[in-house]
Amino acid sequence: MNDYEVIPHRKKRKGLYNIPGQTVQLCQDIRAADAAGVSYGVYMGMKQSEAEEEYYKKFGVHMKKRKRNAS
């Protein structure tokens, strides 16, 4: 083997998504979306639907949607 040949290495990939400057919750959501095989936006929609369903089962009424500020 000469100096120009490269030894094949197996790539090591950590299962963690640590994004500098972002919250731990965001990193956990990205990791969960990747594990579920869906995009981040689809995962957040599924997560919101589950939260609304749990709220309805617990209190018997639907969650009120938050109003956006028109600033």
Biopython code that builds the backbone (N, CA, C, O; Angstrom):
import numpy as np
from Bio.PDB.StructureBuilder import StructureBuilder

atoms = [
    (1, "MET", "N", (0.849, -1.179, 0.000)),
    (1, "MET", "CA", (0.000, 0.000, 0.000)),
    (1, "MET", "C", (0.891, 1.238, 0.000)),
    (1, "MET", "O", (1.823, 1.354, 0.796)),
    (2, "ASN", "N", (0.589, 2.138, -0.890)),
    (2, "ASN", "CA", (1.376, 3.366, -0.931)),
    (2, "ASN", "C", (0.634, 4.487, -0.197)),
    (2, "ASN", "O", (-0.450, 4.267, 0.343)),
    (3, "ASP", "N", (1.201, 5.646, -0.181)),
    (3, "ASP", "CA", (0.646, 6.770, 0.564)),
    (3, "ASP", "C", (-0.651, 7.314, -0.034)),
    (3, "ASP", "O", (-1.394, 8.018, 0.651)),
    (4, "TYR", "N", (-0.934, 6.999, -1.300)),
    (4, "TYR", "CA", (-2.104, 7.562, -1.953)),
    (4, "TYR", "C", (-3.349, 6.692, -1.821)),
    (4, "TYR", "O", (-4.451, 7.145, -2.130)),
    (5, "GLU", "N", (-3.195, 5.477, -1.377)),
    (5, "GLU", "CA", (-4.342, 4.606, -1.196)),
    (5, "GLU", "C", (-4.993, 4.890, 0.154)),
    (5, "GLU", "O", (-4.313, 5.137, 1.150)),
    (6, "VAL", "N", (-6.289, 4.851, 0.163)),
    (6, "VAL", "CA", (-7.034, 5.141, 1.377)),
    (6, "VAL", "C", (-7.604, 3.838, 1.925)),
    (6, "VAL", "O", (-8.188, 3.044, 1.189)),
    (7, "ILE", "N", (-7.429, 3.636, 3.191)),
    (7, "ILE", "CA", (-7.971, 2.459, 3.839)),
    (7, "ILE", "C", (-9.474, 2.663, 4.013)),
    (7, "ILE", "O", (-9.889, 3.674, 4.581)),
    (8, "PRO", "N", (-10.293, 1.738, 3.543)),
    (8, "PRO", "CA", (-11.744, 1.925, 3.700)),
    (8, "PRO", "C", (-12.142, 1.842, 5.169)),
    (8, "PRO", "O", (-11.806, 0.892, 5.876)),
    (9, "HIS", "N", (-12.860, 2.858, 5.600)),
    (9, "HIS", "CA", (-13.334, 2.919, 6.981)),
    (9, "HIS", "C", (-14.848, 2.866, 6.977)),
    (9, "HIS", "O", (-15.503, 3.368, 6.064)),
    (10, "ARG", "N", (-15.370, 2.271, 7.974)),
    (10, "ARG", "CA", (-16.802, 2.261, 8.139)),
    (10, "ARG", "C", (-17.212, 3.565, 8.805)),
    (10, "ARG", "O", (-16.652, 3.946, 9.833)),
    (11, "LYS", "N", (-18.188, 4.249, 8.220)),
    (11, "LYS", "CA", (-18.619, 5.527, 8.775)),
    (11, "LYS", "C", (-19.345, 5.302, 10.085)),
    (11, "LYS", "O", (-20.187, 4.411, 10.200)),
    (12, "LYS", "N", (-19.016, 6.104, 11.056)),
    (12, "LYS", "CA", (-19.671, 6.049, 12.352)),
    (12, "LYS", "C", (-20.666, 7.198, 12.418)),
    (12, "LYS", "O", (-20.316, 8.358, 12.202)),
    (13, "ARG", "N", (-21.876, 6.863, 12.712)),
    (13, "ARG", "CA", (-22.890, 7.905, 12.823)),
    (13, "ARG", "C", (-23.556, 7.782, 14.176)),
    (13, "ARG", "O", (-24.084, 6.731, 14.538)),
    (14, "LYS", "N", (-23.522, 8.844, 14.891)),
    (14, "LYS", "CA", (-24.173, 8.861, 16.190)),
    (14, "LYS", "C", (-25.668, 9.034, 15.977)),
    (14, "LYS", "O", (-26.093, 9.712, 15.042)),
    (15, "GLY", "N", (-26.442, 8.438, 16.821)),
    (15, "GLY", "CA", (-27.886, 8.527, 16.722)),
    (15, "GLY", "C", (-28.441, 9.821, 17.290)),
    (15, "GLY", "O", (-29.656, 10.018, 17.301)),
    (16, "LEU", "N", (-27.589, 10.690, 17.753)),
    (16, "LEU", "CA", (-28.039, 11.925, 18.384)),
    (16, "LEU", "C", (-27.968, 13.091, 17.411)),
    (16, "LEU", "O", (-27.066, 13.167, 16.576)),
    (17, "TYR", "N", (-28.903, 13.972, 17.527)),
    (17, "TYR", "CA", (-28.901, 15.210, 16.759)),
    (17, "TYR", "C", (-28.678, 16.344, 17.752)),
    (17, "TYR", "O", (-29.613, 16.773, 18.429)),
    (18, "ASN", "N", (-27.497, 16.808, 17.836)),
    (18, "ASN", "CA", (-27.198, 17.942, 18.705)),
    (18, "ASN", "C", (-26.918, 19.141, 17.811)),
    (18, "ASN", "O", (-25.880, 19.209, 17.152)),
    (19, "ILE", "N", (-27.837, 20.069, 17.795)),
    (19, "ILE", "CA", (-27.701, 21.255, 16.968)),
    (19, "ILE", "C", (-27.268, 22.388, 17.884)),
    (19, "ILE", "O", (-28.011, 22.750, 18.796)),
    (20, "PRO", "N", (-26.104, 22.948, 17.672)),
    (20, "PRO", "CA", (-25.633, 24.022, 18.546)),
    (20, "PRO", "C", (-26.593, 25.211, 18.528)),
    (20, "PRO", "O", (-27.010, 25.671, 17.466)),
    (21, "GLY", "N", (-26.931, 25.693, 19.705)),
    (21, "GLY", "CA", (-27.795, 26.863, 19.838)),
    (21, "GLY", "C", (-29.278, 26.550, 19.838)),
    (21, "GLY", "O", (-30.090, 27.466, 19.962)),
    (22, "GLN", "N", (-29.663, 25.274, 19.700)),
    (22, "GLN", "CA", (-31.074, 24.907, 19.685)),
    (22, "GLN", "C", (-31.442, 24.179, 20.972)),
    (22, "GLN", "O", (-30.577, 23.670, 21.685)),
    (23, "THR", "N", (-32.727, 24.140, 21.251)),
    (23, "THR", "CA", (-33.184, 23.526, 22.487)),
    (23, "THR", "C", (-33.090, 22.002, 22.403)),
    (23, "THR", "O", (-33.037, 21.419, 21.320)),
    (24, "VAL", "N", (-33.072, 21.392, 23.560)),
    (24, "VAL", "CA", (-33.025, 19.932, 23.637)),
    (24, "VAL", "C", (-34.315, 19.347, 23.076)),
    (24, "VAL", "O", (-34.286, 18.306, 22.419)),
    (25, "GLN", "N", (-35.450, 20.006, 23.328)),
    (25, "GLN", "CA", (-36.741, 19.515, 22.834)),
    (25, "GLN", "C", (-36.767, 19.457, 21.313)),
    (25, "GLN", "O", (-37.280, 18.494, 20.743)),
    (26, "LEU", "N", (-36.222, 20.470, 20.648)),
    (26, "LEU", "CA", (-36.168, 20.470, 19.188)),
    (26, "LEU", "C", (-35.329, 19.303, 18.688)),
    (26, "LEU", "O", (-35.713, 18.625, 17.735)),
    (27, "CYS", "N", (-34.202, 19.069, 19.317)),
    (27, "CYS", "CA", (-33.337, 17.959, 18.920)),
    (27, "CYS", "C", (-34.044, 16.622, 19.124)),
    (27, "CYS", "O", (-33.902, 15.719, 18.300)),
    (28, "GLN", "N", (-34.798, 16.484, 20.207)),
    (28, "GLN", "CA", (-35.540, 15.246, 20.462)),
    (28, "GLN", "C", (-36.646, 15.056, 19.431)),
    (28, "GLN", "O", (-36.886, 13.934, 18.985)),
    (29, "ASP", "N", (-37.328, 16.142, 19.043)),
    (29, "ASP", "CA", (-38.384, 16.045, 18.040)),
    (29, "ASP", "C", (-37.813, 15.657, 16.678)),
    (29, "ASP", "O", (-38.415, 14.854, 15.965)),
    (30, "ILE", "N", (-36.681, 16.206, 16.315)),
    (30, "ILE", "CA", (-36.038, 15.857, 15.046)),
    (30, "ILE", "C", (-35.632, 14.390, 15.059)),
    (30, "ILE", "O", (-35.818, 13.683, 14.068)),
    (31, "ARG", "N", (-35.083, 13.936, 16.164)),
    (31, "ARG", "CA", (-34.677, 12.539, 16.291)),
    (31, "ARG", "C", (-35.888, 11.612, 16.179)),
    (31, "ARG", "O", (-35.818, 10.580, 15.512)),
    (32, "ALA", "N", (-36.999, 11.974, 16.831)),
    (32, "ALA", "CA", (-38.209, 11.150, 16.792)),
    (32, "ALA", "C", (-38.824, 11.133, 15.397)),
    (32, "ALA", "O", (-39.322, 10.098, 14.953)),
    (33, "ALA", "N", (-38.794, 12.272, 14.700)),
    (33, "ALA", "CA", (-39.315, 12.331, 13.334)),
    (33, "ALA", "C", (-38.493, 11.434, 12.412)),
    (33, "ALA", "O", (-39.045, 10.741, 11.557)),
    (34, "ASP", "N", (-37.190, 11.452, 12.585)),
    (34, "ASP", "CA", (-36.318, 10.610, 11.771)),
    (34, "ASP", "C", (-36.588, 9.135, 12.062)),
    (34, "ASP", "O", (-36.608, 8.318, 11.142)),
    (35, "ALA", "N", (-36.795, 8.790, 13.323)),
    (35, "ALA", "CA", (-37.073, 7.404, 13.690)),
    (35, "ALA", "C", (-38.420, 6.944, 13.137)),
    (35, "ALA", "O", (-38.584, 5.774, 12.788)),
    (36, "ALA", "N", (-39.388, 7.866, 13.055)),
    (36, "ALA", "CA", (-40.708, 7.529, 12.521)),
    (36, "ALA", "C", (-40.709, 7.490, 10.999)),
    (36, "ALA", "O", (-41.643, 6.962, 10.394)),
    (37, "GLY", "N", (-39.679, 8.040, 10.380)),
    (37, "GLY", "CA", (-39.576, 8.024, 8.928)),
    (37, "GLY", "C", (-40.413, 9.084, 8.242)),
    (37, "GLY", "O", (-40.782, 8.924, 7.079)),
    (38, "VAL", "N", (-40.720, 10.170, 8.946)),
    (38, "VAL", "CA", (-41.501, 11.266, 8.369)),
    (38, "VAL", "C", (-40.720, 12.566, 8.527)),
    (38, "VAL", "O", (-39.717, 12.627, 9.239)),
    (39, "SER", "N", (-41.202, 13.601, 7.847)),
    (39, "SER", "CA", (-40.530, 14.898, 7.968)),
    (39, "SER", "C", (-40.867, 15.535, 9.311)),
    (39, "SER", "O", (-41.781, 15.094, 10.007)),
    (40, "TYR", "N", (-40.129, 16.560, 9.659)),
    (40, "TYR", "CA", (-40.330, 17.242, 10.937)),
    (40, "TYR", "C", (-41.730, 17.857, 11.011)),
    (40, "TYR", "O", (-42.388, 17.760, 12.046)),
    (41, "GLY", "N", (-42.187, 18.477, 9.943)),
    (41, "GLY", "CA", (-43.501, 19.109, 9.928)),
    (41, "GLY", "C", (-44.630, 18.109, 10.100)),
    (41, "GLY", "O", (-45.584, 18.367, 10.835)),
    (42, "VAL", "N", (-44.530, 16.976, 9.431)),
    (42, "VAL", "CA", (-45.546, 15.934, 9.560)),
    (42, "VAL", "C", (-45.549, 15.396, 10.985)),
    (42, "VAL", "O", (-46.610, 15.162, 11.563)),
    (43, "TYR", "N", (-44.365, 15.201, 11.548)),
    (43, "TYR", "CA", (-44.265, 14.701, 12.917)),
    (43, "TYR", "C", (-44.897, 15.676, 13.908)),
    (43, "TYR", "O", (-45.598, 15.254, 14.828)),
    (44, "MET", "N", (-44.654, 16.976, 13.730)),
    (44, "MET", "CA", (-45.234, 17.952, 14.644)),
    (44, "MET", "C", (-46.760, 17.977, 14.522)),
    (44, "MET", "O", (-47.452, 18.194, 15.516)),
    (45, "GLY", "N", (-47.292, 17.758, 13.316)),
    (45, "GLY", "CA", (-48.739, 17.663, 13.141)),
    (45, "GLY", "C", (-49.310, 16.462, 13.865)),
    (45, "GLY", "O", (-50.368, 16.549, 14.488)),
    (46, "MET", "N", (-48.604, 15.328, 13.783)),
    (46, "MET", "CA", (-49.050, 14.120, 14.488)),
    (46, "MET", "C", (-48.993, 14.337, 15.992)),
    (46, "MET", "O", (-49.887, 13.905, 16.719)),
    (47, "LYS", "N", (-47.953, 14.999, 16.456)),
    (47, "LYS", "CA", (-47.782, 15.259, 17.887)),
    (47, "LYS", "C", (-48.907, 16.173, 18.400)),
    (47, "LYS", "O", (-49.435, 15.961, 19.491)),
    (48, "GLN", "N", (-49.264, 17.185, 17.609)),
    (48, "GLN", "CA", (-50.338, 18.102, 17.993)),
    (48, "GLN", "C", (-51.683, 17.376, 18.026)),
    (48, "GLN", "O", (-52.493, 17.610, 18.923)),
    (49, "SER", "N", (-51.919, 16.504, 17.061)),
    (49, "SER", "CA", (-53.173, 15.749, 17.029)),
    (49, "SER", "C", (-53.295, 14.847, 18.257)),
    (49, "SER", "O", (-54.371, 14.727, 18.843)),
    (50, "GLU", "N", (-52.189, 14.217, 18.640)),
    (50, "GLU", "CA", (-52.212, 13.374, 19.826)),
    (50, "GLU", "C", (-52.488, 14.189, 21.083)),
    (50, "GLU", "O", (-53.221, 13.745, 21.967)),
    (51, "ALA", "N", (-51.902, 15.381, 21.164)),
    (51, "ALA", "CA", (-52.122, 16.244, 22.328)),
    (51, "ALA", "C", (-53.592, 16.680, 22.402)),
    (51, "ALA", "O", (-54.177, 16.713, 23.485)),
    (52, "GLU", "N", (-54.187, 17.014, 21.246)),
    (52, "GLU", "CA", (-55.589, 17.417, 21.230)),
    (52, "GLU", "C", (-56.498, 16.259, 21.635)),
    (52, "GLU", "O", (-57.485, 16.454, 22.345)),
    (53, "GLU", "N", (-56.157, 15.051, 21.176)),
    (53, "GLU", "CA", (-56.968, 13.888, 21.512)),
    (53, "GLU", "C", (-56.897, 13.579, 23.008)),
    (53, "GLU", "O", (-57.915, 13.259, 23.622)),
    (54, "GLU", "N", (-55.715, 13.671, 23.591)),
    (54, "GLU", "CA", (-55.560, 13.445, 25.029)),
    (54, "GLU", "C", (-56.331, 14.488, 25.833)),
    (54, "GLU", "O", (-56.953, 14.157, 26.842)),
    (55, "TYR", "N", (-56.295, 15.731, 25.397)),
    (55, "TYR", "CA", (-57.013, 16.804, 26.079)),
    (55, "TYR", "C", (-58.519, 16.542, 26.041)),
    (55, "TYR", "O", (-59.215, 16.740, 27.036)),
    (56, "TYR", "N", (-59.019, 16.094, 24.878)),
    (56, "TYR", "CA", (-60.447, 15.823, 24.739)),
    (56, "TYR", "C", (-60.870, 14.661, 25.640)),
    (56, "TYR", "O", (-61.936, 14.705, 26.254)),
    (57, "LYS", "N", (-60.030, 13.620, 25.717)),
    (57, "LYS", "CA", (-60.350, 12.481, 26.574)),
    (57, "LYS", "C", (-60.339, 12.879, 28.046)),
    (57, "LYS", "O", (-61.140, 12.380, 28.837)),
    (58, "LYS", "N", (-59.432, 13.776, 28.407)),
    (58, "LYS", "CA", (-59.296, 14.176, 29.802)),
    (58, "LYS", "C", (-60.401, 15.125, 30.257)),
    (58, "LYS", "O", (-60.970, 14.950, 31.335)),
    (59, "PHE", "N", (-60.708, 16.142, 29.426)),
    (59, "PHE", "CA", (-61.645, 17.182, 29.840)),
    (59, "PHE", "C", (-62.995, 17.128, 29.137)),
    (59, "PHE", "O", (-63.935, 17.778, 29.595)),
    (60, "GLY", "N", (-63.131, 16.389, 28.056)),
    (60, "GLY", "CA", (-64.399, 16.275, 27.352)),
    (60, "GLY", "C", (-64.738, 17.447, 26.456)),
    (60, "GLY", "O", (-65.850, 17.510, 25.930)),
    (61, "VAL", "N", (-63.827, 18.366, 26.266)),
    (61, "VAL", "CA", (-64.023, 19.489, 25.347)),
    (61, "VAL", "C", (-62.786, 19.605, 24.462)),
    (61, "VAL", "O", (-61.707, 19.124, 24.810)),
    (62, "HIS", "N", (-62.963, 20.248, 23.322)),
    (62, "HIS", "CA", (-61.836, 20.434, 22.410)),
    (62, "HIS", "C", (-60.962, 21.597, 22.862)),
    (62, "HIS", "O", (-61.430, 22.527, 23.518)),
    (63, "MET", "N", (-59.700, 21.525, 22.502)),
    (63, "MET", "CA", (-58.777, 22.610, 22.835)),
    (63, "MET", "C", (-59.142, 23.848, 22.035)),
    (63, "MET", "O", (-59.554, 23.757, 20.878)),
    (64, "LYS", "N", (-58.989, 24.989, 22.655)),
    (64, "LYS", "CA", (-59.213, 26.236, 21.935)),
    (64, "LYS", "C", (-57.936, 26.593, 21.205)),
    (64, "LYS", "O", (-56.837, 26.471, 21.746)),
    (65, "LYS", "N", (-58.097, 27.032, 19.976)),
    (65, "LYS", "CA", (-56.927, 27.418, 19.196)),
    (65, "LYS", "C", (-56.464, 28.794, 19.638)),
    (65, "LYS", "O", (-57.267, 29.680, 19.929)),
    (66, "ARG", "N", (-55.182, 28.946, 19.679)),
    (66, "ARG", "CA", (-54.620, 30.229, 20.087)),
    (66, "ARG", "C", (-54.742, 31.229, 18.959)),
    (66, "ARG", "O", (-54.555, 30.897, 17.788)),
    (67, "LYS", "N", (-55.058, 32.458, 19.328)),
    (67, "LYS", "CA", (-55.134, 33.523, 18.341)),
    (67, "LYS", "C", (-53.749, 34.101, 18.122)),
    (67, "LYS", "O", (-52.977, 34.268, 19.067)),
    (68, "ARG", "N", (-53.448, 34.397, 16.898)),
    (68, "ARG", "CA", (-52.160, 35.005, 16.577)),
    (68, "ARG", "C", (-52.253, 36.519, 16.743)),
    (68, "ARG", "O", (-53.276, 37.134, 16.443)),
    (69, "ASN", "N", (-51.191, 37.085, 17.215)),
    (69, "ASN", "CA", (-51.147, 38.542, 17.327)),
    (69, "ASN", "C", (-50.931, 39.131, 15.948)),
    (69, "ASN", "O", (-50.137, 38.615, 15.161)),
    (70, "ALA", "N", (-51.632, 40.206, 15.659)),
    (70, "ALA", "CA", (-51.532, 40.843, 14.351)),
    (70, "ALA", "C", (-50.479, 41.947, 14.383)),
    (70, "ALA", "O", (-50.721, 43.046, 13.884)),
    (71, "SER", "N", (-49.318, 41.668, 14.962)),
    (71, "SER", "CA", (-48.290, 42.694, 15.035)),
    (71, "SER", "C", (-47.412, 42.666, 13.831)),
    (71, "SER", "O", (-46.485, 43.468, 13.724)),
]
sb = StructureBuilder()
sb.init_structure("model")
sb.init_model(0)
sb.init_chain("A")
sb.init_seg("    ")
for serial, (resi, resn, name, xyz) in enumerate(atoms, 1):
    if name == "N":
        sb.init_residue(resn, " ", resi, " ")
    sb.init_atom(name, np.array(xyz, "f"), 0.0, 1.0, " ", f" {name:<3s}", serial, name[0])
structure = sb.get_structure()
